[in-house]
Amino acid sequence: MANSILLSSILLALVTTIGTLAPQAEARAFFVFGDSRVDHGNNNYLLTTARADSPPYGIDFPTHQPTGRFSNGLSIPDFIIFVGQALGTEFLLPYLSPKLTGKKLLMGANFASAGIGILNDTGVQFVNILRMFQQFEYFQEYQQRVAAIIEAKQTKKLVNEALVLITVGGNDFVSNYYLVPNSLRSQQYSVPNYVKFIIPEYRKLLQRQYDLRARRVLVTGTGPMGCAPAELALRSRNGKCSPELQQAAALYNPQLTAMIKNLNEQYGSDIFIAANTGQMKANFFSNPQAFGFTTSKVACCGQGPYNGLGLCTSASNLCSNRDEYMFWDPFHPSERANRLIVQQILNGSTKYMNPMNLSTILALDSRT
């Protein structure tokens, strides 16, 4: 009972902070795929070093305990669920959680896994993680499990009407191409050609989602990768963002948006929605004070220059006011940054959401 009251109060606070959307006729399922930016704890169940299951992760989560989210508190999927989806006061569970059964299964599932990329060789250093093809295999298994509860026809309807979020791609640069000097991929491709290589690979992933019945898919781009505290600590000259990684992001994001537009034309419907989270985060960097941040360069939790070296652990430097920091750890946004990003996902113009924002999607779908 106490936990239910606590979550209800969180929901009320989120709606007040982000804004109320048009009421939905009924709750819809939500599915999440991708990497650490949206992982809700699948890696907690895997033998891998890519984990966020120890303090101070989760310090601002309702339980004040680590959950596997790479955040001090709530994630982007959390904010989307509570405000955009009217799914009540339940957090989306990772697919590998033994608690994901019965009615909780019908709410959807989070298949994301920290460390993965578009390419299967991204994140090999983390060994046992759920690469994209494995996340899709689990999505197939999920549908079989649901069909055993509500039958195949209703399962198809549940998935067709669900909202899907996919966040992947940054690691293909940070943890693959630029992982070490003269990496295999950097020897194979120049940066422009590497982008041209991975965009068609991403297209295959989105086509696979369509084959698995997804019909409303939010696809996020990558942020200004060269400005993350980890990259500032390793590559920065006088506090400036890494030009190599900035070039990669500048090439990648527009080509991703163009690919999504082309894919929608192929299917004859706005299946895939491009979320320009790169521009959203770039705004934070260019004028952090305008968004209430005191810094967009230093991580709240970490060590070394910009708190950008190593992992966030109980032995790390830890800021006292997480809301003043854009970055929680060397790579991941703070809870407050996640909330601001979702504000744009919900209500942003076509500069940020193309061809439409989430509020428009929900309003359209509620009339059909």
N, C-alpha and C positions, 0 to 999 in steps of 0.2 A: 504494500500500500504506500509506504513512504517513497519508494522508488517511482511509483506511478505519479504521485503528487509532484515530485521533483521534476520529472520529465514534462509534465503538464505546464509547470511554471517556465521551463526552458522554452517550450513551444510558444507560449504567450509572449515571452521576451523577444523571440526571433521574429514573430509576426509583427510586433510593434517596431522593431528595429529595421527590418528589411522592407516591410510593406505588405499589405494584404492583397492577395490575388483574387480573381473571380472564383466563386465557389465551384467545386467540381461536382458532377452528378454522382460520382462514386470514386472511391480511391482506386488508383491504378498501381500495378506492380512497378518496381524500379530495379534495374540491373546495372551493375557497374563493372567495367573491365579496365585493365591498365596496370599502372605502376605504383610506386610508393606515394604519389600525390593523392591517390584515392584508395589505397589499401586499408581495409578495416581490420586486418589481423590474420589474413590467411597464412602469412609467413610465420605466425606464432606456432603453427602446427607442422612446420617444415624444419629440417635440419639445414639451416642457412644462417649466415651472418647478417643478412639483410632483414633486421628485425627492429621493432620499436616497442619492445615488451618490458622495458625496465625504466624506472624513474630517471630523469624527471619528465619523460614523455607522459602525457595525460594529466599533467599537474592542474590544468584548468578544465579537464573533462568533469562532468557531473559527479563521477565517483572519485575524482582526483587520483585515479589509478591509470597506469598505462594500458592501452587497449590493442596496440598494434598499429594505431594511426601514427603517422609521422608528423605529429602536431602536439602543441601544448594542450589542445582541446578538440573542438569540433572540426570536421573536414568539409570539403566542398560538397560531397554527397549528403552529409548530415544537413547542411543548410538547405539544399535542394529538397530533401525529403520533407522537412518540417514545414517549410513555407510554401514550396511549389507544388507539393504532391498531396497534401491533406491526408497523409497516411497515419494520422494519429500521433502517438507519442512513443513509437517504437524505433529504435535504431536499426539500420540495415545490417544484418549479420553477415560475416564472412562465410563463404560457401562451405569451408572446411569445418566450421563450428558444429559440434554435436548438438547444439541447441536449435539448429535450423531444421525444424520439423513442423508438421501439422500446419496450423494457420500462419505461423511465421514464414513457412516456405512460400505461401501464396502471396506474401508481400514483395517477394523478389529476393535477390541475393547479390552479394558483392564477391566478384571473382578475381579482383585485382591482386597483384603480387609485386611487392617492392623489388626493384632491380631489373625488371624485364624491359624489353624494347620491342620495336617492330620486328627486328631481325632475331632469329633464334640464337645467334652467337653473341648477342648483347647480354651482359651480365653473367658471363661464364664464371667470373671470379666468385660469384655468390652461390654457385653449384646448384642447390636444390630449390628452384623457384618455379612458379607456374608461368611458363611462357605462353604467348598468346594462343597458340594452337591447343595447349592444355586447358586454358580458360574456356575456350570454345567447346572442347570435349566435355568439360564439366557442365557447360550450359546445356548441351544435349542431354546429359545425364539428369540435370535438373528437370528438364521438361518431361522426361520419362517418370521421374518421381512424382511430379505434380499430376501427370495423367493418371497415376494410380489412385489419386485422391479425388479429382474432379473430372476425369475422363478426357480423352484426346481432344474432342471438339472444344471444350471449355478451356483446355490448356492452350490451344492455338489462339483462342480469343484473348486470353490473359497476356500472352507474349506479344501478339499483334498490337494490343492497346497499351503496352507498357512503355515507359520512358527508359531509354538506355543512355548511359554516359560512358564514353571511352576516352581515356587520357593516357597517351603513350607517345613516344618519339624522342623526348629529351635525352633519355639514357643512350639512345643510339649514337649520340654525339659525345656526351659526357663520359659514359661508361664503355664506350666502344672506340669510336674514331679518335677521340682525344684522350683516351685513358692513359696511354703511355706514348712517349715520342716514337715516331716511326711505327705506329701500330699497323697491324696487317691491313685493316681497312684504309688507313691513310696512305699506305703504299699502293693499294689497288686503285684508289680514286682521289682525284682532287675534290675539294669541298663541293663545288657546283655539281660535279658528276656523282658524288655520293648522295646528294639531295635527290638528283634525278633517278638514282637507283632505289632509294628507300620509299619515295612517294608511290610508285607502282606496287611496291610490297604492301604499303598501307592500304592501298586500294583493294588488294586481294582480301585483306582482313575485313574491310567494310562490306565487301561483297559476301563474304562468309557470314557476317552478321545478318545481312538481308536473307540469305539462304536459311538461316536459323530463325526467321520470322520477325526479326526486329524491324519496326516501321517508324519509330521516332528516336533518332540517335543524335545526341549531342557529342560533337567531336572537338576536343580542345586542341589548340596549337601549343607550341612550346614558348616559354617565357624568354626574357633576355638572359640567356644562359651564361653569358660572359660576365654578368653582374652579380651572380650568386656569391655569397661570402666565401664559399669553397674555392671558386675560381679567382676571386680577388686575392685570396691568400696565396694561391699558387702562381698566378699569371699576371697580376696587376702591376702596372707601372704608374706610380703616383696616385693610386686609388681609382684609376680609370678601368672601365670594363674591358675584358679580354676581347680584342678586335677579331680574333679568329672565331671565337664562339658567337660573337655578335653577328658576324657575317653569315655564319651557318643558320642562325635563327632568321635573319633577314631574307635569306633565300628559301628556307623551308616553309615558313608560315604562308606566304602568298601562293606557293605552289600547292600546298595542302588545301587552301580555300578553293583554288581553281579546280583541283581534282574532285572535290566534293560537289561543286557546281556541275561538273561534267557527269558525275555519277548520278545526281538527281535527274539530269536530263535523260540519261539512259533509262532510268526507271520511270520517268514521267511523273514524278511526285517529289515533294520536299521531304524525303526520308531522312537525310543527313543535314544537320545544322552545324555550321562552322562557328565555334566560339573562339574569338580572337583574344584569348587570355594573355597572349604576348603583349598586345597593346595595353591591356588593363594593367599588367605589371610594370610596363614601361612608364606608365603614368605615375606609378608609385615612386619609381626611381628618379624621374625628372623633377618631381615636386613632392617629396614625402610629407612635408608639413601640411600641405593642402588636404591630406588624407588622415591627418592626426598622428603620423609617425614622426619620431624624432630622428630616426635613421632608417635608410633603406640598404645600407652596406654591411652593417655589423649584425651578426646573428645573436639572438638572445642567449642561446645555449651553445657553447663550444669552447675552443681554446685557440691560442695563437693569433696571428693577425686577423682582424675582422671576426674573431671567434670562428674562423673558417676551417681550421685544421682538425682532423680526426672526427670522432663521433661525439654526439651529445650523451654524456653519462652523468652519474651522480658526482663525479669528480670535476666536471666542467665548470667554467664560469656560467652563472645563471643570472639573468637580469631580474629585477624585482617587479617591473611593470611590462608584461608581455604585450600589452596593447600598443605600446609605443614602438614596437619593432615589427618591421615588415617580415623579417625572417625569424623563424623559430630556431632552426638549426642551420648548418652550413648550406643546405640545399632547399629546405621546405618552408613554405609560408607559415606565418603565425595564424592562429584561429581568426584574429581580426582581419587579416589580409584575405583569408578564405571567405569571410563574410562579405567583404567589399567586392570580391570577384563575383560572388553569386548575385549580388545586387545588379551587376551588369549583365550577367546571364539572364536574369529575370526581366530586366527592364531596359537594357541597353539598346542603342540605335544600331543600324546596320553596319556602323563602323566597328562594332564589337560582336554583333550576332547576325549572321547571314545564312539564309534569307530572312530570318525573323527571330525574335527573342522568345524566351520560355513562356512569358506571360501570354504572348500571342498564340503560341502553340497550345497552351492549356485552354485558352478561350475558344479557339477553333475546334479543338477536340471535344470540348464539352457540349458543342452544338451538333455533333454528329452522332 
